[in-house]
Amino acid sequence: MALRIFARFFGCICLLVILDCGLLYPSRAQRPRAEYRVLAVYSDKVEHDHVDFAHQAVRFFSTAARKDHFSITATPNWDDLNTTNLTKYDLVLWLNDSPHTARQRKAFEEYMEHGGGWLGFHVAAYTESETDWPWFTSFLGSTAFSNNSWPPLPATLNVDDASHPIARGIPQAFLSPSNEWYVWAPSPRLHAGVQVLLTLSPSNYPLGLKDTILSGDVPVVWTNTAYRMLYVNMGHGDQIFSSGVQNQLFENAILWLAPASFKPLR
C-alpha cells in the first residue's frame, strides 16, 4: 500500500515537472524571448562632421539599447546590407551615408518592401532630382535635396503632431543643437503618404550666414506612411546629442519604429 501511494505521488510530481518544462506544450515553454534587433550602418571615410555624429550615435543608441531592451549591431561595412543579413534585423539605421552599390540598394529595397524598418539621419537621405536611384526618391516622399543653411547653427523646431509617439515628452517647440539644415523640393509635405512630424520654426529665418534659408516650410522629421520608416534631418557635427529633449526624440523614434509585435511606448 505504501509503495502504491509513493508511486502515485512520484507520478504526479513527474507530470508537474513535464508540464512546467513545456514537454507537452513546447510552443509555450520554448518560445524565445522577442528581441528588437537593430543594425546601424555608417562610413568612416566621409565628411569629418558626419563621422563624429556617427560615432556618437553608436554610443547613444548602444546606451539606449541597454535601457530599452533591444540589441544593436554597428558596422562600417555597407556590404552587410545584403538579403541574408538583413533578415536578422528589425530596423536599419543609416547614420551618415547610403548604399554604394546596386546590390546593396536592391537588398535594401526588398527588405523595406517586405516590412523592414529604417531610420535615416541627415546626409543618409541626400539625393538630387536627377538620381540613379528613383526608388529611394519615391521612398523619401518624392522629394530631393534642394539647398541648405551654412554654417551649422542651432534652430528652433516645431512639433507638428504632439500626439505622435515620437513626440512623447517633447515640448511643442524646442531648440535643436547646431546642425546643417536641409531644404527639400518639392516639400515632402506635398506627398499624400507623408506625415511631417517636425518643422523648422519660421522664427529662425533668416537661418545661416554663408548659405541662408530665408523663408518657407522646411520639414525636418517625417515618415512615408507606406513604410516603417523615419527621416531625421539632424546629424551634422558633434553637438547633436547635447540636448536632452532631442535625445528623447531620438529614443522615442527608435522605439516607435519597432515592429508591431514590440510595443515599448504603451
PESULLIN-V10464 format. One record per residue. N is the residue number from 0. PHI is phi as a letter, one per 40 degrees, with the letter a starting at -180 (* if undefined). D_CENTER is the distance of its C-alpha to the mean C-alpha in whole Angstrom. Layout:
BEGIN
n;phi;d_center
N;PHI;D_CENTER
N;PHI;D_CENTER
END
This chain:
BEGIN
n;phi;d_center
0;*;68
1;d;66
2;c;64
3;c;63
4;c;61
5;c;60
6;c;59
7;c;57
8;c;55
9;c;54
10;c;53
11;c;51
12;c;49
13;c;48
14;c;47
15;c;45
16;c;43
17;c;42
18;c;41
19;c;39
20;c;38
21;g;37
22;c;39
23;c;40
24;b;37
25;c;34
26;c;31
27;c;31
28;c;32
29;b;30
30;c;27
31;c;24
32;c;22
33;c;19
34;b;16
35;c;12
36;b;12
37;b;9
38;b;10
39;b;9
40;b;11
41;a;13
42;b;17
43;c;20
44;b;22
45;b;21
46;d;21
47;d;22
48;c;20
49;c;17
50;c;18
51;d;18
52;c;15
53;c;13
54;c;16
55;c;15
56;c;11
57;c;12
58;c;15
59;c;13
60;c;10
61;c;13
62;c;15
63;c;12
64;c;13
65;c;16
66;c;16
67;b;14
68;g;15
69;b;13
70;b;13
71;b;12
72;b;13
73;b;13
74;a;15
75;c;17
76;c;18
77;c;17
78;c;19
79;c;17
80;c;16
81;b;18
82;d;19
83;c;20
84;c;18
85;c;15
86;c;17
87;c;16
88;b;12
89;c;10
90;a;7
91;b;7
92;b;5
93;b;8
94;c;9
95;a;13
96;a;14
97;a;14
98;d;16
99;b;20
100;b;22
101;c;23
102;c;22
103;c;18
104;c;18
105;c;20
106;c;18
107;c;14
108;d;16
109;c;18
110;c;15
111;c;13
112;c;16
113;b;17
114;g;14
115;c;11
116;b;7
117;a;5
118;b;3
119;b;6
120;b;8
121;f;12
122;c;14
123;d;12
124;b;13
125;c;16
126;a;19
127;b;22
128;c;24
129;c;26
130;b;24
131;c;24
132;b;21
133;c;22
134;d;19
135;c;16
136;d;18
137;c;18
138;d;15
139;c;14
140;h;16
141;f;20
142;b;19
143;a;20
144;d;20
145;b;23
146;a;24
147;a;23
148;c;24
149;a;26
150;c;26
151;d;23
152;a;24
153;c;22
154;a;22
155;c;22
156;b;19
157;b;20
158;c;18
159;c;19
160;b;18
161;c;19
162;c;19
163;c;15
164;d;13
165;c;11
166;c;14
167;c;16
168;g;18
169;b;17
170;c;21
171;c;21
172;a;21
173;a;21
174;c;21
175;c;18
176;c;19
177;d;21
178;a;19
179;c;20
180;c;19
181;c;19
182;b;21
183;b;20
184;a;23
185;c;23
186;d;21
187;d;18
188;c;20
189;c;23
190;c;21
191;d;22
192;c;18
193;c;16
194;b;15
195;c;15
196;b;14
197;b;15
198;b;18
199;c;20
200;c;23
201;d;26
202;c;28
203;c;26
204;c;29
205;c;30
206;b;27
207;h;28
208;b;31
209;c;31
210;b;29
211;b;28
212;c;27
213;c;30
214;a;28
215;h;26
216;c;23
217;b;20
218;c;17
219;b;14
220;a;11
221;a;11
222;b;11
223;c;13
224;c;14
225;c;15
226;b;12
227;c;9
228;a;7
229;a;6
230;b;8
231;b;9
232;c;12
233;c;12
234;i;13
235;b;16
236;g;19
237;b;19
238;b;19
239;d;15
240;c;15
241;c;19
242;b;18
243;c;18
244;c;17
245;c;14
246;c;13
247;c;13
248;d;11
249;c;8
250;c;9
251;d;9
252;c;6
253;c;5
254;c;8
255;c;8
256;c;6
257;c;9
258;d;12
259;d;14
260;c;17
261;b;15
262;b;15
263;c;14
264;c;15
265;c;18
END
